[in-house]
Amino acid sequence: MQEPRSDEEIRRLIGEEGPSWRRTTDIRLFYFFIGAACIAAVLGGISTGILLNFSLLGLVIMALFLGLAYGVYKKSQLCAIVLFICGALLAASHLTRMIPGVLGNFPIGFLAALLLGIVGTFAINKRKKKRT
């Protein structure tokens, strides 16, 4: 029968941050979160532009969402937070005008994707700071 290993020996064997497969899986997951937020922002901006018949306000909102989606793609934490706040305001405006049964839970899924973008950008930036 083998004796249990000490904590120091386990850390030496697998490294301080854990096994390498776990680190790469986490990073891929966070990149997926950022991608989901970017897709949600692009779809939210374009759908708002369409719903407002491409008026000046609709084009401004569309440009804002596309710019913030690019910022999240570049892993900017500030853009992720501003995008979530703008998305929450947009979802609230959609929910107040929504006809029951139309769009279903789209605003909730939209906000969930934007929230995942915040989680992803903060986690990736935290890992970058830890490495330097």
Order of alpha helices (4+ residues) and beta strands (2+ residues): alpha-alpha-alpha-alpha-alpha
